[in-house]
């Protein structure tokens, strides 16, 4: 840290600035506080640095340090210098200083010294830079919230009000904003009340921005009862601004009226403004028309205004033909929102045909808004007869060129289907949904399954859905993995409807094949579909046969072998066939079930008795799939697996992770663990590496962890294995073990050996080791022990391999984010390795 602080005196302003940034980062860590406190005189000195960026950075770090109670007394000594910076020639230094005073106001020990900043801050309301002015209004708001400063605020108020006469429009606007902010403080309410006539007078200000700010202030003041009478009297002056030459003022006028209407006392006066608002529906500026439409929707919330709104609906409906797309969007949305008021339904009913035409609008946002509006309107029974043609027109938008429109239509079919009157139109749209499963937009594709599932709940729509299932089955073989995945998800949701099971039967073989899909989501969803279907007895035979056909490949056995094998289990086979049959393991129990075919079982036995590793693996894989689907087969299959474990555990290895996913097969896997641990001593490196990876994968299952922890002593030995793949596998396995609290003591004992692998001749092993240490740093129990890893880890910043260097930088950044690690020592070691680390483009921990 001493070396870093010394850089605050560097001749290069870039180095000083970057050093300040580094110290700011280190200030988050308690270990650095003593050293930083000692450096505060240097930081205060930098408030007068010749470089404005350095001055700004020095201000910012002092503001940040103020959160530390023990440093605040020292910061008080910097206040005079900070006051000077409020007049700095550079805007960013002034803005940073204003923000610093805002920060100080939140800390009790510094509130009193900030009192002297109030008058200079008021002067900054007329600053030429908008960022400084914005920061100043925020600061004055924050300072006014401090009870200790309110007397000072009162004393300064005359000078604040004096700025209302300032020729600079921004100064006047700043005063208005400040006063409207102060109403949040009851102690200052009287000050704002006294100034209200002056504020209202600014409705006629010569500058449009001041007029807009005044309208905004009156909207804020109307939330407080004390101001409403004065505002009520001013409403005629407010409505005069509906004719203002500036469109922003006219828009602000309309929005202000909407806000004032929330106050019961003001509604009588607001009602008188409606004729002027109606005229604004014809305004030449689209933003004004937009604001006016939105205001009428808000006014309709109050009974007092609905008759007047009902009379002007025809003018509003005309805006459906507006030449500006966003006006058409807001108008169609507004009509849907207004329909919740019974008094307006008749008028809106006349607009339905015109709204439907907007489904063919040239603008996609208009089409989308129309789809949403029509869906809302369907909630009103009185309108549904007119809406029937709209549903088929919406279905046509499933071919819209815009994916967002297509996706929206899909999502709206379900809510529309709840109304019997509209289902005929939805029937027409169902076939088009199949095409959506191949849509280029992922959002569009993902919306289809839940929509079809909800539509299938209605009897009238099931024939249409049944008709598309063959097409859905074809998509299970699509070249696009996303299409296959979403098609499986669709079938999964449709299996809820028993009436569709016969149609889904054709998909069973393809679904079984999907159990081996590369995508986890496809595999898990396919399993859910098959499991759902297996609950229905008439489908079980088809499922069982498909599993055997798919997982017992035709080339694995010859027809003669199948016949011989079948003879062992079926008495009808003659003695000559039996004598010629290959030897089948005595332990193999018969899976006697009507769900499995004879020849399929025979093939399965043949594979399980094979000395070929690939054949045995195929057999175990088949057992795993059967156990997942058929509950009654779990027990006999568990027995088979237990026997296989004793005969050829290494050949079962590749299927263990899949077996362990099944709750009822985990006991069998647990019995295998001792045999797996023995495989860690195999003379060939491949079984050792594969066993390590398997054990690491199994550790996520709570029931297996105690047994796997017994392998840790052997893991320690294998950290020095002659083969780099074994060493890499072990160090990666330790990262997974560390994810479970009960294993961390053992992992901690291996740390010294792990550190040695940071020097491994294989870059892959070094990379795996860095990643593992990075993972270890997430666990508080390991952080103290990890301190010894810091020096060798930092040395890898110079590693010859770029992947290792990048992983090391990430690890150092992560280490720096954890409190229990020696981050305060990083910068010294980093400077020794990489002297130019303190540059503007490479701040600390992001080398």
Residue pairs with C-beta under 8 A, 6 or more apart in sequence:
1 26
1 32
1 35
1 36
1 824
1 827
1 828
2 35
3 827
3 828
3 831
4 19
4 22
4 23
4 26
4 827
4 828
4 831
4 838
5 19
5 23
5 35
5 38
5 39
5 42
7 15
7 16
7 19
7 838
8 16
8 19
8 20
8 39
8 42
8 43
8 46
9 16
9 42
10 16
10 19
13 49
13 50
13 51
13 53
13 54
14 839
14 840
15 838
15 839
16 46
16 49
16 51
16 54
17 51
17 53
17 54
17 57
17 840
18 838
18 839
18 840
18 843
19 838
20 43
20 46
20 54
20 57
20 58
20 60
20 61
21 57
21 843
21 844
22 827
22 838
22 843
22 844
23 32
23 36
23 39
23 61
24 57
24 60
24 61
24 64
25 816
25 843
25 844
25 845
26 32
26 36
26 823
26 824
26 827
26 844
27 33
27 36
27 61
27 64
27 65
27 68
29 816
29 819
29 823
29 824
30 819
31 822
31 823
31 824
32 823
32 824
33 68
33 70
33 71
35 824
36 65
36 71
37 70
37 71
37 74
40 62
40 65
40 71
40 74
40 75
40 77
40 78
43 58
43 61
43 62
43 78
44 58
44 62
44 77
44 78
44 81
46 54
46 55
46 57
46 58
47 55
47 58
47 59
47 62
47 78
47 81
47 82
47 84
47 85
48 55
48 81
49 55
49 58
52 88
52 89
52 90
52 92
52 93
53 92
55 85
55 88
55 90
55 93
55 96
56 90
56 92
56 93
56 96
59 82
59 85
59 93
59 96
59 97
59 100
60 96
60 99
60 100
62 75
62 78
62 82
62 100
63 96
63 99
63 100
63 103
63 104
64 103
65 71
65 75
66 72
66 75
66 103
66 104
66 107
66 110
67 107
69 109
72 107
72 109
72 110
73 109
75 104
75 110
76 109
76 110
76 113
79 113
79 114
79 116
82 97
82 100
82 101
82 117
83 116
83 117
83 120
85 93
85 94
85 96
85 97
86 94
86 97
86 98
86 117
86 120
86 121
86 124
87 94
87 120
88 94
88 97
91 127
91 128
91 129
91 131
91 132
92 131
94 124
94 127
94 129
94 132
95 129
95 131
95 132
95 135
98 121
98 124
98 132
98 135
98 136
98 138
98 139
99 135
99 138
99 139
101 114
101 117
101 121
101 139
101 143
102 135
102 138
102 139
102 142
102 143
104 110
104 111
104 113
104 114
105 111
105 114
105 139
105 142
105 143
105 145
105 146
105 149
106 142
111 146
111 148
111 149
112 148
114 143
114 149
115 148
115 149
115 152
117 139
117 143
118 140
118 143
118 149
118 152
118 153
118 156
119 156
119 159
121 136
121 139
121 140
121 143
122 140
122 156
122 159
122 160
122 163
124 132
124 133
124 136
125 133
125 136
125 137
125 160
125 163
125 170
125 171
125 174
125 175
125 178
126 133
126 163
126 166
126 168
126 170
126 171
126 174
127 133
127 136
127 170
130 170
133 170
133 174
136 174
137 174
137 177
137 178
137 181
140 178
140 181
141 178
141 181
141 182
143 149
143 153
144 150
144 153
144 181
144 182
144 185
144 188
145 184
145 185
147 187
150 185
150 187
150 188
153 182
153 188
153 191
154 188
154 191
157 191
160 175
160 178
160 179
161 175
161 195
161 198
163 171
163 172
163 174
163 175
164 172
164 175
164 176
164 198
164 202
166 172
169 205
169 206
169 207
169 209
169 210
170 209
172 202
172 205
172 207
172 210
172 213
173 209
173 210
173 213
176 199
176 202
176 210
176 213
176 214
176 216
176 217
177 213
177 216
177 217
179 191
179 192
179 195
179 199
179 217
180 192
180 216
180 217
180 220
180 221
182 188
182 189
182 191
182 192
183 189
183 192
183 220
183 221
183 223
183 224
183 227
189 224
189 226
192 221
192 227
193 226
193 227
196 221
196 227
196 230
197 230
199 214
199 217
199 218
199 221
200 214
200 218
200 230
200 231
200 234
200 237
202 210
202 211
202 213
202 214
203 211
203 214
203 215
203 234
203 237
203 238
203 240
203 241
204 211
204 237
205 211
205 214
208 244
208 246
208 248
208 249
211 241
211 244
211 246
211 249
211 252
212 248
212 249
212 252
215 238
215 241
215 249
215 252
215 253
215 255
215 256
216 252
216 256
218 231
218 234
218 238
218 256
218 260
219 255
219 256
219 259
219 260
221 227
221 231
222 228
222 231
222 259
222 260
222 262
222 263
222 266
225 265
228 263
228 265
228 266
229 265
231 260
231 266
232 265
232 266
232 269
235 260
235 266
235 269
235 270
235 272
235 273
238 253
238 256
238 257
238 260
238 273
239 253
239 257
239 272
239 273
239 276
241 249
241 250
241 252
241 253
242 250
242 253
242 254
242 273
242 276
242 277
242 279
242 280
243 250
243 276
244 250
244 253
247 283
247 285
247 287
247 288
248 287
250 280
250 283
250 285
250 288
250 291
251 285
251 287
251 288
251 290
251 291
254 277
254 280
254 288
254 291
254 292
254 295
255 291
255 294
255 295
257 270
257 273
257 277
257 295
257 299
258 294
258 295
258 298
258 299
260 266
260 269
260 270
261 267
261 270
261 298
261 299
261 302
261 305
267 302
267 304
267 305
270 299
270 305
271 304
271 305
271 308
274 299
274 305
274 308
274 309
274 312
277 292
277 295
277 296
278 312
278 315
280 288
280 289
280 291
280 292
281 289
281 292
281 293
281 312
281 315
281 316
281 319
282 289
282 315
283 289
283 292
286 322
286 324
286 326
286 327
289 319
289 322
289 324
289 327
290 326
290 327
290 330
293 316
293 319
293 327
293 330
293 331
293 334
294 330
294 334
296 309
296 312
296 316
296 334
296 338
297 334
297 337
297 338
299 305
299 309
300 306
300 309
300 337
300 338
300 341
300 344
306 341
306 343
306 344
307 343
309 338
309 344
310 343
310 344
310 347
313 338
313 344
313 347
313 348
313 351
314 347
316 331
316 334
316 335
317 331
317 335
317 347
317 350
317 351
317 354
319 327
319 328
319 331
320 328
320 331
320 332
320 335
320 351
320 354
320 355
320 358
321 328
321 354
322 328
322 331
325 361
325 363
325 365
325 366
326 365
328 358
328 361
328 363
328 366
328 369
329 363
329 365
329 366
329 369
332 355
332 358
332 366
332 369
332 370
332 373
333 369
333 372
333 373
335 348
335 351
335 355
335 373
335 377
336 372
336 373
336 374
336 376
336 377
337 376
338 344
338 348
339 345
339 348
339 376
339 377
339 380
339 383
345 380
345 382
345 383
348 377
348 383
349 382
349 383
349 386
352 377
352 383
352 386
352 387
352 390
353 386
355 370
355 373
355 374
355 377
355 390
356 370
356 374
356 389
356 390
356 393
358 366
358 367
358 369
358 370
359 367
359 370
359 371
359 374
359 390
359 393
359 394
359 396
359 397
360 367
360 393
361 367
361 370
364 400
364 401
364 402
364 404
364 405
367 397
367 400
367 402
367 405
368 402
368 404
368 405
368 408
371 394
371 397
371 405
371 408
371 409
371 412
372 408
372 412
374 387
374 390
374 394
375 412
375 415
375 416
377 383
377 387
378 384
378 387
378 415
378 416
378 419
378 422
384 419
384 421
384 422
385 421
387 421
387 422
388 421
388 422
388 424
388 425
389 425
390 425
391 416
391 422
391 424
391 425
391 426
391 429
392 425
392 428
392 429
394 409
394 412
394 413
394 416
394 425
394 429
395 409
395 413
395 425
395 426
395 428
395 429
395 432
397 405
397 406
397 409
398 406
398 409
398 410
398 429
398 432
398 433
398 435
398 436
399 406
399 432
399 435
400 406
400 409
403 439
403 440
403 441
403 443
403 444
404 441
404 443
406 436
406 439
406 441
406 444
407 441
407 443
407 444
407 447
409 429
410 433
410 436
410 444
410 447
410 448
410 451
411 447
411 451
413 426
413 429
413 451
413 455
414 450
414 451
414 454
414 455
416 422
416 426
417 423
417 426
417 454
417 455
417 458
417 461
420 460
423 458
423 460
423 461
424 460
426 455
426 461
427 460
427 461
427 464
430 452
430 455
430 461
430 464
430 465
430 467
430 468
431 464
431 467
431 468
433 448
433 451
433 452
433 468
434 468
434 471
434 472
434 475
436 444
436 445
436 447
436 448
437 445
437 448
437 472
437 475
437 483
437 486
437 487
437 490
438 445
438 475
438 478
438 480
438 483
439 445
442 482
445 482
445 483
445 486
446 486
448 486
448 490
449 486
449 489
449 490
449 492
449 493
450 493
452 465
452 490
452 493
452 494
453 490
453 493
453 494
453 496
455 461
455 465
456 462
456 465
456 493
456 494
456 496
456 497
456 500
457 497
462 497
462 499
462 500
465 494
465 500
466 499
466 500
466 503
469 491
469 494
469 500
469 503
469 504
469 506
469 507
470 503
470 506
472 487
472 490
472 491
472 507
473 491
473 506
473 507
473 510
475 483
475 484
475 487
476 484
476 487
476 488
476 491
476 507
476 510
476 511
476 514
477 484
477 510
478 484
478 487
481 517
481 518
481 519
481 522
484 514
484 517
484 519
484 522
485 519
485 521
485 522
485 525
488 511
488 514
488 522
488 525
488 526
488 529
489 521
489 525
491 504
491 507
491 511
491 529
492 525
492 526
492 528
492 529
492 532
494 500
494 504
495 501
495 504
495 529
495 532
495 533
496 532
498 536
501 533
501 536
501 539
504 529
504 533
505 533
505 539
505 542
507 529
508 530
508 533
508 539
508 542
508 543
508 546
509 546
509 549
509 550
511 526
511 529
511 530
511 546
512 526
512 530
512 543
512 546
512 547
512 549
512 550
512 551
512 625
513 550
514 522
514 523
514 526
515 523
515 526
515 527
515 530
515 550
515 625
516 523
517 523
517 526
527 628
527 629
530 543
530 629
531 628
531 629
533 539
533 543
534 540
534 543
534 629
534 630
540 594
540 595
540 630
541 594
541 595
543 595
543 629
544 593
544 595
544 596
544 597
544 600
544 626
544 629
544 630
545 596
545 597
545 600
547 622
547 625
547 626
547 629
548 596
548 597
548 600
548 601
548 603
548 604
548 622
549 600
551 618
551 621
551 622
551 625
552 600
552 603
552 604
552 607
552 618
552 619
552 622
553 618
556 603
556 606
556 607
556 615
556 618
557 565
557 603
557 606
557 607
561 582
561 606
562 599
562 602
562 603
562 606
563 573
563 577
563 602
564 577
564 578
564 580
564 581
564 582
565 581
565 582
565 584
565 602
565 603
565 605
565 606
566 573
566 598
566 599
566 601
566 602
567 573
567 574
567 577
567 578
567 581
568 578
568 581
568 584
568 605
569 590
569 598
569 601
569 602
569 605
570 598
582 606
582 609
583 609
584 605
584 606
584 609
585 608
585 609
585 643
585 647
587 639
587 640
587 643
588 605
588 608
588 609
588 640
588 643
589 636
589 639
589 640
590 601
591 601
591 604
591 626
591 633
591 636
591 637
593 630
593 632
593 633
595 630
596 626
604 619
604 622
604 623
606 615
607 615
607 616
607 618
607 619
607 622
608 616
608 619
608 620
608 623
608 640
608 644
610 616
610 619
613 648
613 650
613 651
616 644
616 648
616 651
616 652
617 651
617 652
617 654
617 655
620 641
620 644
620 651
620 652
620 655
620 659
621 655
621 658
623 637
623 640
623 641
624 655
624 658
624 659
624 662
624 665
626 633
626 637
627 633
627 634
627 637
627 638
627 659
627 662
627 664
627 665
628 662
634 662
634 664
634 665
635 664
637 665
638 664
638 665
638 667
638 668
641 652
641 659
641 665
641 668
641 669
642 668
642 671
644 651
644 652
645 652
645 668
645 671
645 672
645 675
646 675
649 672
649 675
649 676
649 679
650 679
650 682
650 687
652 672
653 676
653 679
653 687
653 690
653 691
653 694
654 690
656 669
656 672
656 676
656 694
656 697
656 698
657 694
657 697
657 698
659 665
659 666
659 668
659 669
660 666
660 669
660 698
660 701
660 704
666 701
666 703
666 704
667 703
669 698
669 701
669 704
670 703
670 704
670 707
673 695
673 698
673 704
673 707
673 708
673 710
673 711
674 707
674 710
676 691
676 694
676 695
676 711
677 695
677 710
677 711
677 714
679 687
679 688
679 691
680 688
680 691
680 692
680 711
680 714
680 715
680 718
681 688
681 714
682 688
682 691
685 721
685 722
685 723
685 725
685 726
688 718
688 721
688 723
688 726
688 729
689 723
689 725
689 726
689 729
692 715
692 718
692 726
692 729
692 730
692 733
693 729
693 732
693 733
695 708
695 711
695 733
696 729
696 732
696 733
696 736
696 737
697 736
698 704
698 708
699 705
699 708
699 736
699 737
699 739
699 740
699 743
700 736
705 740
705 742
705 743
708 737
709 737
709 742
709 743
709 746
712 737
712 743
712 746
712 747
712 750
715 730
715 733
715 734
715 750
716 749
716 750
716 753
718 726
718 727
718 730
719 727
719 730
719 731
719 750
719 753
719 754
719 756
719 757
720 727
720 753
721 727
721 730
724 760
724 761
724 762
724 764
724 765
725 764
727 757
727 760
727 762
727 765
728 762
728 764
728 765
728 768
731 754
731 757
731 765
731 768
731 769
731 772
732 768
732 771
732 772
734 747
734 750
734 754
734 772
735 771
735 772
735 775
735 776
737 743
737 746
737 747
738 744
738 747
738 772
738 775
738 776
738 779
738 782
739 775
741 781
744 779
744 781
744 782
747 776
747 782
748 781
748 782
748 785
751 776
751 782
751 785
751 786
751 788
751 789
752 788
754 769
754 772
754 773
754 789
755 788
755 789
755 792
757 765
757 766
757 768
757 769
758 766
758 769
758 770
758 789
758 792
758 793
758 795
758 796
759 766
759 792
760 766
760 769
763 799
763 800
763 801
763 803
763 804
766 796
766 799
766 801
766 804
767 801
767 803
767 804
767 807
770 793
770 796
770 804
770 807
770 808
770 811
771 807
771 811
773 786
773 789
773 793
773 811
774 807
774 810
774 811
774 814
774 815
776 782
776 786
777 783
777 786
777 811
777 814
777 815
777 818
777 821
778 814
778 818
780 820
783 818
783 819
783 820
783 821
784 820
786 815
786 821
787 821
787 822
790 815
790 821
790 822
790 825
790 826
790 829
791 829
793 808
793 811
793 812
793 815
794 808
794 812
794 826
794 829
794 830
794 833
795 833
796 804
796 805
796 808
797 805
797 808
797 809
797 812
797 830
797 833
797 834
797 847
798 805
798 833
798 834
799 805
799 808
809 845
809 846
809 847
812 826
812 830
812 845
812 847
813 845
813 846
815 821
815 823
815 826
816 823
816 826
816 844
816 845
826 844
826 845
827 837
827 844
830 837
830 844
830 847
831 837
831 838
834 847
836 842
837 844
837 847
838 844
